[in-house]
Amino acid sequence: MIRVKKTRASRIKQGDIFKDIRYIKSYQEKRGVYEVDAINFPLVIVLTQDCDLEQEHNQRLKNIDAEEKNHNNYLLSILVAPLYNFEHFSGGEHLKDVDLEIVEPKMENFNTGSKSILKKIKQNELPRYHYMDFPKDIPIIPSVIDFKHYFSVDTEIIKKEKNKKFVCSVRELYREQISLRFANFLSRIGLP
């Protein structure tokens, strides 16, 4: 079981979990009207390194009273990954309501095959996935991160919404494990 903090910090931290975060797939202008195609994810976890988030926060505080502003440590966006309901994920239904421009957006159904794959996912033995089981006092059901599904959120937007969308924060030891597994997955040698 993962350990979390229920109190939010004064800044965004690696391992923070937020609810109702929007991913902008695309936008276009048609005759003066902007059309936005977005996906709303019920839960996401912040993957951006905490040292970068802290330096960015501290730089903004210094710039408040500074005559010459320094934007060297500012972040354009914050990297996050969706948390998927494990039950929906294991049945391949976690992206059912997401328009992936295919006729029937169905992911792999792990329930129909060997139960050993689900066991490996729950034990974090498959590099692509990270399983998270939360304490009973946290309103999150067992979830999984798919390291192939990550995106960035505008820093200013998430900062404005952080107070009302904060759910909890993964404790340091656990967030470092997630970060390391994410980095290892991204740095794997891609073979055809």
N, C-alpha and C positions, 0 to 999 in steps of 0.2 A: 504494500500500500504506500502510496506517495504521501509525503508530508507537505502541508501548505500553511500559509499565513493568511488569515482572514482580513487583516488590516492593510490598507493600501499605504504606500509610501508617498512622499511629496512629489516624487517623479516616477516616470515609467521605468520599470525594471525588467530585466530578462526573467522570463518565467511567469510574468503577470498573465493572468487569463482574463479576457474581456468577452462580453456577450454582445451579440447583434452588431457585428462588424461587417461592413460592406466592401466587397471587392468590385472595382469598376473594370468590367471586361472590355468595354469599348464605349466610345461616344462619337457622335458625328453631328454635323450641322446640316440641316436640310431646309433651305429657304428661310433662314433666320431662326429656325427652331432647333434646339439641341436635343438629341435623343441619347439617353444614357442607358446602357445595358449593364446591369449589376447583379451580383449574387450576394445575398445576405447570409453570412455564416453565423449560426447560433453561438458558437464559442471558438475563440482563437487563443493561441499561446504566443507570447513574444519570444522570438528567437535571436534578435539582435543582441550582440555581446553587451553585458552590463557595463563594462568599462567605457564603451562608446556612448552608451546612454547617459552615464554619469558625467563624462567630459562634456557632452552636449548640454546637459542641464546646468552644469557649473559655468560654462561659457555664456549661456543666456543670462544667468544671474549677474555675472561680471559686466555684461554689456548694458545692464539697466542704467548704471550710473557712469559708465565710461564715456569719455568725450569721443574717443576713437573706438568704434565697434570692431570686434574681431569675430569673424564668422567661420574661422578655421575648423572648429569642431562641430559645427551644425550638421545635423542629419537631414537629408531630404525626405527620407522615409524610414519606416521601421519594419523589419522583416517579421512576419507572423506565419503560423500554420494553423489550419482548422483542426479542431478536436471533433472527431466523428463518434457518434453513439456506437459503441462496440457491437451491439445487437444488430443495428442497421448495417454496419460495416461488414460483419461476418456473413450476412445474407446478400451482400452486394447491392443494398438499397440506399446507401448513404448519400449518393448523388442523384437520387431519383428525380428530385425537383429542380435539378440544375440543368439548364439547356447547354448541352455539350455539342450541339449541332449534329447529332446523330438521331436516328429514329427512336431508339429506346435506350436511354443512357443507363446501362446496367453494368455494374462492375462485377468482378469475380465473386461468385458465391462460394465462400469457404465452408458453408454448412453441408453442401452436397458431397464433398470429398472426405478425405481422411481427417479425423479430428486432431491428428498430430499437428497439422498446420496451424489450427487455432491455438493449440497448446503452445506451439513455438512462438506465436505472436504474443500470447499472454505472458510468456517468460522472456520476452524481448530478445529472442534468438534470431529473428529475421531482421537484417540491417535496414530494410525499407520502412519498418513500422515500429512505433513505440506505444506500448500499452500503458494506460494509467488508470488505476483504481483509487478513488478518492475516499477520504474519511466520511463517515455517515453524516456529520454535521455540515458538509459542503454539498450544495445542491447541484452536483454533477454526477451523472451516472458513469459507469465504466466507459472509458473512451480510448480512442486510438489516434495517433498522429501518423499520417502517411507522408513520409519525407519527400515524396514527389509532388506534393501539393503544398506549396508555400507561395506567398505573395507579399508585396509591400503595401503599407498603408501610409498615407501622407502624415508626417510627423505632427503638423499643426492640427489636423483633424482628430487624431487619436488623443492628443493632449487636451483638446477642448472637451472631449467626450469621456475622458478617463474616470472622472468621479462618478458618473452615473452608470458606466458600463463595466466597472471593475467587479470581478467576482471573487478572485483570490490570487495568491501568488505562490508558485512552487518554491519550496525552500531550496537554499543554495546547492546543497549536495545533489539533489534530484534534478535541478535545472542544469547543472554542469554535466550530468549524465546525458540528458536530452541533447544539450549543445554538442557534446562530443560525438554522440551517435549521428546527429544531423551532419556534422562536419565530415565524419567518416563516410557517410552515405554519399555526400556530394563529391568527395575527393576520390571515390573509387575509380578504378581504371575501367573505362567503358569499352566493352568488347561487342562486336557486331553479333 
